[in-house]
Amino acid sequence: MPLSLTVKKNMAVHNQIILYAQIQRKPLIYKDDTTGEYTQGNLSATVVSGQRETGLYTRKTDVLNNIHYFNVPVFTGNPAMIKLMEPIEMGDIVFTKGNLTTKNIIKSKKCEKCGTEHIKNGTLTFVTPTHIEIIKKGLTMEEGAEKLRFNNEISDLATILGTICSPPEIVVDNKRAQVAQFQLAINRKYYIPDDDVENKTDYPWVKVYGREKVDDVMKRCKVGTVIFVDGFIKVRKYPELTIKCDNPECDGVIKWRDWTVDILAYAVEYCNNWKTDEDIAKERQELLEQAKESIFNSSEE
């Protein structure tokens, strides 16, 4: 995991998520058995991505092709926010403002045959709410879907300012599209009651689609580049894996399915420590000189 020092303390930090969502099941509310105080609230917020161009979609003739639904996880240990969650019912339209949060966790699942637990380290990415408001109550799923489509421009918004803390790399998604991806470090300006007090930085992953945008990011960005991302949240499920039971005496298998929350960029703005055209030209010239020197030295031998 990258160090929080990758983001300077005096550097401007921005981490804001806006969700206009429909709720498809009641929130999970937990209270202390002894005191009755709120301890945790979990909410699955169904949102739609907007119709702005990301490079992710290819059928530009079909505007509605750019509308995709996602269930965004919203978790909080703040009693005031949990209290606001409690009256939410299935079908309600909810407006939520918050921050994108990452938390190191232990993931586990038991073998159905012998009960041996398969454990691995993981990261949970979710929205920590700072504001929750019920906009409309008692809608059907169809009515809610229409509301989301009408309000798609505010349904799922992520505006993030952070420092790149992993080398940008190109990967290929399941539609064979090239994607630039990297991890951001964002120092927290807020306190999360149910998290370790030592955790003061969040590390979300950012994905950039579109050939020109991918090429530009790969040319200009590096570890330490400060960027502003205007985008949206996408929840991505991995294909189910079949894992052999960790118990050598058992021939059972574990069905393992994981998911992740990424930021997909509509636009990326370079703010600090990025490569200019002059920097890129200088690097190319240095590489050319190194190649010439290597060829010259080889010919002398």
WOURZI-V433729 format. One record per residue. PHI is phi in degrees with one decimal (999 if undefined). Layout:
phi=PHI
phi=PHI
This chain:
phi=999
phi=-63.4
phi=-81.9
phi=-68.5
phi=-65.4
phi=-66.1
phi=-111.9
phi=-66.3
phi=-65.3
phi=-91.6
phi=-89.0
phi=-62.4
phi=-130.0
phi=-140.7
phi=-149.1
phi=-134.2
phi=-121.6
phi=-119.2
phi=-126.5
phi=-110.3
phi=-135.5
phi=-106.2
phi=-102.1
phi=-101.9
phi=-153.8
phi=-61.2
phi=-62.4
phi=-92.1
phi=-114.1
phi=-118.0
phi=-129.4
phi=-69.1
phi=-62.1
phi=-88.2
phi=-93.6
phi=76.8
phi=-77.7
phi=-65.9
phi=-119.7
phi=-158.5
phi=-131.5
phi=-121.8
phi=-135.0
phi=-104.8
phi=-103.3
phi=-84.7
phi=-126.5
phi=-124.9
phi=-76.6
phi=-76.6
phi=-96.5
phi=-70.6
phi=-76.1
phi=-116.7
phi=94.0
phi=-73.4
phi=-105.2
phi=-112.0
phi=-87.7
phi=-69.3
phi=-74.6
phi=-107.2
phi=-60.1
phi=-69.5
phi=-64.5
phi=-85.4
phi=-95.6
phi=-133.2
phi=-94.5
phi=-138.1
phi=-102.2
phi=-90.3
phi=-76.2
phi=-121.2
phi=-122.4
phi=-154.1
phi=-113.1
phi=-83.0
phi=-55.3
phi=-65.1
phi=-72.4
phi=-62.7
phi=-61.1
phi=-71.6
phi=-72.9
phi=-56.8
phi=-79.3
phi=-68.1
phi=-118.8
phi=-58.5
phi=99.0
phi=-66.1
phi=-97.0
phi=-127.9
phi=-103.7
phi=-130.3
phi=-117.8
phi=-171.0
phi=-124.2
phi=-82.6
phi=-122.6
phi=-119.2
phi=-144.8
phi=-72.2
phi=-137.7
phi=-103.2
phi=-100.9
phi=-149.5
phi=-154.0
phi=-92.3
phi=-68.7
phi=-67.7
phi=-86.2
phi=-120.4
phi=86.2
phi=-65.7
phi=-90.5
phi=-97.3
phi=-123.2
phi=-151.5
phi=-75.9
phi=-151.9
phi=-126.9
phi=-101.3
phi=-115.7
phi=-155.9
phi=-97.6
phi=-96.4
phi=-75.8
phi=-113.8
phi=-153.8
phi=-135.9
phi=-143.8
phi=-79.6
phi=-91.8
phi=-148.7
phi=-109.0
phi=71.0
phi=-84.6
phi=-75.2
phi=-62.1
phi=-67.7
phi=-64.3
phi=-66.1
phi=-61.4
phi=-65.4
phi=-62.2
phi=-64.2
phi=-63.0
phi=-66.0
phi=-106.5
phi=-62.3
phi=-71.0
phi=-119.3
phi=-72.9
phi=-150.3
phi=-122.9
phi=-130.6
phi=-121.7
phi=-131.4
phi=-119.9
phi=-157.7
phi=-111.9
phi=-63.7
phi=-122.9
phi=-135.4
phi=-58.6
phi=-56.9
phi=-137.1
phi=-100.5
phi=-124.7
phi=-115.6
phi=-82.7
phi=-71.6
phi=-102.6
phi=64.8
phi=-92.3
phi=-78.4
phi=-131.1
phi=-91.6
phi=-133.3
phi=-161.6
phi=-106.4
phi=-104.4
phi=-109.4
phi=-128.5
phi=-66.0
phi=-76.8
phi=-108.0
phi=-139.1
phi=-110.1
phi=-107.7
phi=-56.3
phi=-98.7
phi=-110.8
phi=-61.8
phi=-63.7
phi=-77.5
phi=-79.7
phi=-120.4
phi=-138.5
phi=-109.9
phi=-130.1
phi=-74.2
phi=-96.2
phi=-116.7
phi=-122.0
phi=-120.7
phi=-106.4
phi=96.2
phi=-54.6
phi=-65.3
phi=-67.7
phi=-62.7
phi=-59.9
phi=-67.4
phi=-62.1
phi=-66.7
phi=-76.3
phi=-105.0
phi=-100.2
phi=-155.1
phi=-61.1
phi=103.4
phi=-72.9
phi=-94.3
phi=-131.8
phi=-111.4
phi=-112.6
phi=-107.4
phi=-159.8
phi=-146.1
phi=-89.3
phi=-126.6
phi=-96.7
phi=-120.5
phi=-98.3
phi=-82.2
phi=-60.5
phi=-66.2
phi=-106.9
phi=-107.2
phi=-111.6
phi=-66.0
phi=-56.2
phi=-69.9
phi=-79.3
phi=-62.6
phi=-92.2
phi=-115.6
phi=-102.8
phi=-77.4
phi=-130.4
phi=-117.2
phi=-86.5
phi=-116.3
phi=-129.9
phi=-121.9
phi=-144.6
phi=-143.4
phi=-117.0
phi=-116.8
phi=-102.3
phi=-98.0
phi=-90.1
phi=-76.6
phi=-150.7
phi=-125.4
phi=-113.5
phi=-84.3
phi=-108.2
phi=-158.9
phi=60.3
phi=-112.6
phi=-84.3
phi=-81.1
phi=-59.4
phi=-66.0
phi=-63.0
phi=-64.8
phi=-63.1
phi=-64.3
phi=-61.4
phi=-62.3
phi=-66.1
phi=-64.5
phi=-64.4
phi=-64.2
phi=-64.4
phi=-64.3
phi=-65.3
phi=-61.9
phi=-64.8
phi=-64.2
phi=-66.0
phi=-63.4
phi=-65.9
phi=-68.0
phi=-69.7
phi=-68.8
phi=-70.8
